[in-house]
Amino acid sequence: MLRQIEGSRAVAETVALCRPEVVCAYPISPQTHIIEAIGAMVKSGALTPCEFINVESEFAAMSVSIGASATGARSYTATASQGLLFMIEAVYNAAGLGLPIVMTLANRAIGAPINIWNDHSDAMAVRDSGWIQLFAETNQEAADLHVQAFRLAEELSLPVMVCMDGFILTHAVERVELPDQAEVDAFLPSYEPRQVLDPDDPVSIGAMVGPEAFEEVRYLAHLRQLDALERIPTLAAAFDEAFGRQSGGLLHPYRTEGAETIVVALGSVLGTIKDAVDARRDAGERVGVVGITAFRPFPREAVRGALSGTHRVVVVEKAFSIGYGGVLSTDVAMATHDSDCTLRTVVGGLGGRPITRDSLEEVLAAAARDELDPLTFLDLEIEIVQRERGRMTSTRRSGPSAENILRDLGTVASRIG
Amino acid sequence: MFQVRIHGRGGQGVVAAAEILSVAAFVEGRHAQAFPSFGSERMGAPVVSFCRIDDRPIRTHEPVMEPDALIVQDVTLIHQVDLFAGLPSDAYVLVNTSRSFDELGLGEFARRFHRDHLLTCPATELALEHLGRPLPNAALLGGFAALTGRISLDAIDTAVRQRFTGAVGEDNVAAVRAAYRYVTLEEDEMVDASTD
């Protein structure tokens, strides 16, 4: 049914249609509305049978999810930012144990300085954990990806993280076509665990593995992620067949035919980028965009194919590796290493700073003139940084930088509203 | 694309107003996107919400920087927040107050805009009358429909009833209609005044 609905609510209702048997989560902005809505559905009996377990922390939330999944229950959780970091040991365990938990990550920056707004630092912090990471471009895709995520996770016995931009998607009220129960039931078979803790047929899960086999177990995990590269497009095609719309898959190219410059990005910023691309195309520039949905496993071959023939690749990303540069762009560089295109990294949208179409068009114009630096920080106010650098040079006890910078801006605390 | 910015304080239904407006546009078969200013909302603090309406799918997720219309739910924000930032001179402005722009000290400012695009509406009084509570958000949407002609009164009614069921819904619809009538009469007077 087509609804005008908040992104969080659309995800909560879709997750409920997937019939999770255990939901365990700890609230954190901007994930809260999802969990509140699912909690209310469990309490009212709208989602049954399902147990909603309140816990005291994110570490407990993921640990309970692991326990529930190991007993054969379809398990779901959601978190963001510091919450993800707090559960990170258990996040690795869920993947290492091969438990098909589905988790929504309402992407948010990581402190310090504390910041509740959107960027992709949290997802990037766990990119090597062994979870499949899918990024939603729209709230429609966020909802749809959850249906695919449960099937993918359970087919492969791997946990799947659906990443959706915090606030920008979670709190936006937009059109979303929500499936009905019969459609989801037809697409998502009941969970048949590959391993299960069953008193009638006891096994132990979580053996200590020494140097004699650790590399083999890890390599197997790698191969199973590569299996996901095959399954993700197949499931997206099956989803299209069943629901009549395209969601998911490895990546989404847009106006890349004959493009001299192609932008690569993850998540909701792709919508704004598409508007910028249309404007530049209207002005006669040959530009396109490739949105990457599957970040882990990284679809190296598909990315290479989508970017073949272009002269310039501009990776726009909402996270970076401090002391190095782009994260996504490093992966894109590996995918295009045998091509002679130039690769530029644009870091933007950190801690919720808006990425505007105007700024994106300036980036595209600079790229077309071959004047874009290898690493650009979008809309960076360098004077503010230089002022604090000056203070640090002239005074030993220059004090806390974040507070100094806010004071320079005339702000007592970060402005809200 | 038509873009609306709504200012108010936490607890006044600022976020709900943008949502209801987006649902009204959806009811009319149009595309709409409503979202709050992202932050830690709390009672009494300045809050901003936005609504985009278009006949095509809305892909952008950038903030609304140059709104086509502004709704001010709480007139005390005038000296606290840059309410009119980014407003083009043909923008619509609807302010919840029983006073005039001149009485608010905004007479000079108001003359920079199209005269028939700026109105005040005593939405809190109308809400008190019809709901018994000082919640001006729904009423202002009725005023907005009358002022801009960008959304039908019926669609606002439907969206308000979706948000508030039962008697609360009907009371809100009554406030919506009262504000719609108020603004329509004000506009008629303005037309009469200019033809005199």
Boltz contact constraints between the chains, C-beta under 6 A:
constraints:
  - contact:
      token1: [A, 4]
      token2: [B, 22]
      max_distance: 6.0
  - contact:
      token1: [A, 4]
      token2: [B, 23]
      max_distance: 6.0
  - contact:
      token1: [A, 4]
      token2: [B, 26]
      max_distance: 6.0
  - contact:
      token1: [A, 117]
      token2: [B, 38]
      max_distance: 6.0
  - contact:
      token1: [A, 167]
      token2: [B, 38]
      max_distance: 6.0
  - contact:
      token1: [A, 168]
      token2: [B, 61]
      max_distance: 6.0
  - contact:
      token1: [A, 171]
      token2: [B, 35]
      max_distance: 6.0
  - contact:
      token1: [A, 171]
      token2: [B, 36]
      max_distance: 6.0
  - contact:
      token1: [A, 172]
      token2: [B, 33]
      max_distance: 6.0
  - contact:
      token1: [A, 172]
      token2: [B, 35]
      max_distance: 6.0
  - contact:
      token1: [A, 173]
      token2: [B, 19]
      max_distance: 6.0
  - contact:
      token1: [A, 173]
      token2: [B, 22]
      max_distance: 6.0
  - contact:
      token1: [A, 173]
      token2: [B, 34]
      max_distance: 6.0
  - contact:
      token1: [A, 174]
      token2: [B, 33]
      max_distance: 6.0
  - contact:
      token1: [A, 268]
      token2: [B, 61]
      max_distance: 6.0
  - contact:
      token1: [A, 271]
      token2: [B, 59]
      max_distance: 6.0
  - contact:
      token1: [A, 271]
      token2: [B, 60]
      max_distance: 6.0
  - contact:
      token1: [A, 271]
      token2: [B, 61]
      max_distance: 6.0
  - contact:
      token1: [A, 272]
      token2: [B, 60]
      max_distance: 6.0
  - contact:
      token1: [A, 272]
      token2: [B, 61]
      max_distance: 6.0
  - contact:
      token1: [A, 272]
      token2: [B, 62]
      max_distance: 6.0
  - contact:
      token1: [A, 274]
      token2: [B, 59]
      max_distance: 6.0
  - contact:
      token1: [A, 275]
      token2: [B, 59]
      max_distance: 6.0
  - contact:
      token1: [A, 275]
      token2: [B, 60]
      max_distance: 6.0
  - contact:
      token1: [A, 354]
      token2: [B, 62]
      max_distance: 6.0
  - contact:
      token1: [A, 354]
      token2: [B, 63]
      max_distance: 6.0
  - contact:
      token1: [A, 356]
      token2: [B, 62]
      max_distance: 6.0
  - contact:
      token1: [A, 357]
      token2: [B, 62]
      max_distance: 6.0
  - contact:
      token1: [A, 416]
      token2: [B, 39]
      max_distance: 6.0
  - contact:
      token1: [A, 416]
      token2: [B, 40]
      max_distance: 6.0
  - contact:
      token1: [A, 417]
      token2: [B, 37]
      max_distance: 6.0
  - contact:
      token1: [A, 417]
      token2: [B, 39]
      max_distance: 6.0
  - contact:
      token1: [A, 417]
      token2: [B, 45]
      max_distance: 6.0
  - contact:
      token1: [A, 417]
      token2: [B, 46]
      max_distance: 6.0
  - contact:
      token1: [A, 417]
      token2: [B, 47]
      max_distance: 6.0
  - contact:
      token1: [A, 417]
      token2: [B, 48]
      max_distance: 6.0
